[in-house]
Amino acid sequence: MDRKVCIITGANSGIGKEAAIQIAREGYHVIIACRNKERGITALEDIKRISKSHAIELMLLDLSLKSSIKDFAEEVLQKYPVIDVLIHNAAIFDITQKSPRYSSEGIETIWATNHIGPVYLTLLLLDAIKASSQGRILTVSSKGLLSMPGLKVDLNDPEFKKRKFNLTKAYYQSKLAQVMYTYWLAKQLKNTPVTVNSIRVTAVQVDINRYANLSAFYKKIYSLKSKFSLTPEEMAKTYTYLATSSDVNHISGSYFDENNKKVGSSKYSHDSGHIDEIMKLTMSYINP
């Protein structure tokens, strides 16, 4: 295959979908990894039409389930021995959620989908990414972490089995873990052709119609917030830049904002001892 291969998880809507369009326009073969087949098919046709590229492919993936991740990785590797870009875009942040939800494999779905799943998927695809002349792995975090400077990953109860569930804490805990994973993996792959970077997503317009149970009050708040937010298309430009630009060929272990500028993260997130603790916890899910 002449085209480079890019996998984007959660690319059936929002930033992921816009990134798929942009990266397809750059001449890549884009695999959109989606949980819902129906929505995935609709997105596939939209992306093909808008990008004017037929080098788009839909594969089903539920990042909350190790079994689904394993099946997805096997399907990918049977077709593509070389993967050039892996973008961990998929995430759960259901603003109507009031209590923890657990997958059929017994793991809290935000922690599983937003952190454990991406780490496991990377592990399974890593040899194929290393086979690229310039493999790239991109994780996705959030600017919202700035509002929680003292946040730490709860090593004893990351799944809210003992403490009271809080959607915001659950989400940002998973995004903090992803930043720390980025720093860790970049060091692990230091002497390889693979780079690992993270994207700090800022406030982006949300499709309120996706949340049927949202109250009129919150719909009004989110509509107001959207007026001051980036469009998914604008935010996706950073995904595309980090996935395709030669400017970042040799940059790894960095955190980028929506202006393609390097930014910092909390002191806790850079602490090697804390990073090792997070990765030990993470691997206990992958290799119990």
C-alpha positions in Angstrom: 0.0 0.0 0.0 1.3 3.4 -1.0 -0.8 5.4 1.4 0.2 5.7 5.1 -2.2 4.2 7.5 -3.9 6.2 10.3 -6.2 4.8 12.9 -8.6 7.2 14.7 -10.7 5.9 17.5 -14.1 7.4 18.1 -14.2 9.0 14.7 -17.9 8.8 14.0 -18.5 12.4 15.3 -16.9 15.6 16.6 -13.2 16.2 16.5 -12.4 12.6 15.5 -14.6 12.8 12.5 -13.2 16.1 11.4 -9.6 14.8 11.9 -10.5 11.8 9.7 -11.7 14.1 6.9 -8.5 16.3 7.2 -6.1 13.4 7.4 -7.8 11.6 4.4 -7.3 14.8 2.4 -3.6 14.5 3.2 -3.5 11.2 1.3 -3.7 8.8 4.2 -5.7 5.6 4.4 -7.9 6.3 7.5 -9.4 3.6 9.6 -12.2 5.0 11.7 -12.7 2.8 14.8 -16.2 3.1 16.1 -18.3 1.4 18.8 -21.7 1.8 17.1 -22.0 0.2 13.6 -24.9 2.3 12.5 -23.3 5.6 13.4 -20.0 4.4 12.0 -21.5 3.7 8.6 -23.2 7.1 8.5 -19.9 8.7 9.4 -18.0 6.6 6.9 -20.2 7.9 4.1 -19.9 11.5 5.3 -16.1 11.4 5.6 -15.8 9.9 2.1 -18.1 12.5 0.6 -16.5 15.5 2.3 -12.9 14.4 2.0 -13.4 13.2 -1.6 -11.4 10.2 -0.7 -12.4 6.5 -0.8 -9.4 5.5 1.3 -11.5 5.4 4.5 -12.4 2.2 6.3 -14.7 1.4 9.2 -13.8 -1.1 11.9 -15.8 -1.8 15.0 -14.1 -1.2 18.4 -15.4 -0.9 22.0 -12.5 0.4 24.0 -14.2 -0.5 27.3 -13.7 -4.2 26.4 -10.4 -6.0 26.2 -12.0 -8.7 24.0 -13.2 -6.1 21.5 -9.7 -4.4 21.5 -8.1 -7.8 20.8 -10.4 -8.6 18.0 -9.9 -5.2 16.4 -6.1 -5.4 16.7 -6.1 -8.8 15.0 -8.3 -7.5 12.2 -6.1 -4.5 11.6 -2.8 -6.5 11.7 -4.1 -9.1 9.2 -4.6 -6.3 6.7 -1.9 -3.8 7.6 1.5 -4.9 8.9 2.6 -1.2 9.1 0.6 1.4 10.9 1.9 5.0 10.7 -0.4 6.9 13.0 -2.6 5.9 16.0 -4.9 8.6 17.5 -6.6 7.8 20.8 -9.6 10.1 20.3 -12.4 8.0 21.7 -13.6 9.0 25.2 -16.6 8.8 27.4 -17.9 12.1 28.9 -21.7 11.7 29.2 -22.9 14.9 30.8 -26.1 13.2 31.9 -24.3 10.4 33.8 -24.9 10.4 37.6 -23.5 7.0 38.7 -20.7 4.6 37.6 -21.3 2.2 34.8 -19.4 -1.1 34.5 -18.6 -3.0 31.3 -19.5 -6.6 30.8 -15.9 -7.3 31.8 -16.5 -5.6 35.1 -14.5 -2.4 34.6 -15.8 1.1 35.1 -16.4 2.4 31.6 -14.8 5.8 31.8 -11.6 4.4 33.2 -11.6 1.5 30.8 -12.5 3.5 27.6 -10.4 6.7 28.3 -7.3 5.1 29.7 -6.9 1.3 30.0 -8.3 0.7 26.5 -5.9 3.0 24.7 -2.9 1.6 26.5 -3.9 -2.0 25.7 -4.6 -1.1 22.0 -1.2 0.6 21.7 0.5 -2.5 23.2 -1.2 -4.8 20.6 -0.3 -2.6 17.7 3.1 -1.4 18.7 5.2 -3.7 16.5 3.2 -2.5 13.5 3.7 1.1 14.5 7.5 0.5 15.0 7.5 -0.9 11.4 6.7 2.6 10.1 9.6 4.8 9.1 8.1 7.5 11.4 5.3 6.0 13.5 3.2 8.4 15.6 1.0 7.8 18.6 -1.3 10.6 19.8 -3.2 10.6 23.1 -5.9 13.1 23.9 -6.3 15.0 27.1 -8.1 18.2 28.2 -7.5 21.8 29.0 -10.0 21.3 31.8 -7.2 19.7 33.9 -6.0 23.3 34.5 -9.1 23.8 36.7 -8.0 20.9 38.9 -4.3 21.5 39.6 -4.3 19.2 42.7 -5.9 16.2 40.9 -4.3 12.8 41.3 -5.2 9.4 40.1 -6.8 7.4 42.9 -4.6 4.3 42.9 -6.8 2.5 45.4 -10.1 3.2 43.7 -9.8 4.5 40.2 -13.2 2.9 39.3 -15.3 4.6 42.1 -16.2 1.3 43.7 -15.8 2.6 47.2 -16.0 6.4 46.9 -18.9 8.5 45.6 -19.0 8.8 41.9 -18.2 12.1 40.3 -18.3 12.4 36.5 -15.9 15.3 36.3 -13.3 13.6 38.5 -13.7 10.3 36.7 -13.2 11.9 33.4 -10.3 14.2 34.3 -8.6 11.4 36.3 -8.6 9.3 33.1 -7.2 12.2 31.1 -4.5 12.9 33.6 -3.5 9.2 33.4 -3.3 9.5 29.6 -0.9 12.5 29.9 1.3 10.5 32.3 1.2 7.5 30.0 2.4 9.7 27.1 5.5 10.8 29.1 6.2 7.2 30.1 5.7 5.7 26.6 7.8 8.4 25.0 10.7 7.3 27.2 10.1 3.6 26.5 10.3 4.3 22.7 13.2 6.8 22.9 15.4 4.7 20.6 12.8 3.8 18.1 11.3 5.7 15.1 8.0 6.1 17.0 7.0 9.4 18.6 4.4 9.8 21.3 2.7 13.1 22.0 -0.5 14.3 23.7 -3.1 16.9 22.7 -4.7 19.3 25.2 -8.2 19.8 23.8 -9.8 23.1 24.7 -13.5 23.9 24.9 -15.1 22.6 21.7 -18.7 22.9 20.6 -20.8 20.0 21.6 -23.8 18.5 19.7 -26.4 18.8 22.4 -28.8 16.7 20.4 -26.7 13.7 21.5 -28.0 14.1 25.0 -31.7 13.4 25.0 -32.0 13.4 28.8 -30.3 16.8 29.3 -32.5 19.3 31.1 -33.5 22.6 29.4 -31.3 24.5 31.9 -28.2 22.6 30.9 -29.0 22.8 27.3 -29.1 26.6 27.6 -25.7 26.6 29.4 -24.0 24.5 26.8 -25.5 26.6 24.0 -24.0 29.7 25.6 -20.7 27.9 26.1 -20.6 26.9 22.5 -20.5 30.5 21.4 -17.1 30.8 23.0 -15.8 27.4 21.9 -13.8 26.1 18.9 -15.5 24.1 16.3 -14.5 20.4 16.0 -13.0 21.3 12.6 -10.7 23.9 14.2 -9.6 21.6 17.0 -9.0 18.8 14.6 -6.3 20.8 12.8 -4.0 20.1 15.8 -4.7 16.4 15.4 -3.8 16.6 11.7 -0.7 18.7 12.3 0.7 16.2 14.8 -0.3 13.3 12.7 1.1 14.5 9.4 3.5 17.4 9.7 7.2 17.0 9.1 7.7 19.8 11.7 7.2 17.2 14.5 9.1 14.3 13.0 11.5 14.2 16.0 9.4 15.6 18.8 8.2 13.1 21.4 6.9 13.2 25.0 5.3 16.7 24.5 1.9 18.1 25.2 0.4 20.4 22.6 -2.5 22.9 22.7 -5.0 24.0 20.0 -2.4 26.4 18.6 0.1 23.6 18.0 2.3 25.0 20.8 3.9 22.9 23.5 2.3 23.4 27.0 3.1 22.2 30.4 1.1 19.9 32.8 1.1 19.5 36.6 4.1 18.8 38.7 2.4 15.6 39.8 2.0 14.4 36.1 5.8 14.8 35.5 6.9 13.0 38.7 8.6 9.7 37.7 7.5 7.9 40.9 3.9 8.8 40.3 4.1 7.8 36.6 5.6 4.4 37.6 2.7 3.9 40.0 0.1 4.8 37.4 1.7 2.4 34.9 1.9 -0.4 37.4 -1.8 0.1 38.2 -2.6 0.2 34.4 -0.7 -3.0 33.6 -2.5 -4.8 36.4 -5.7 -4.4 34.3 -4.0 -5.5 31.1 -2.0 -8.4 32.6 -4.0 -9.3 35.8 
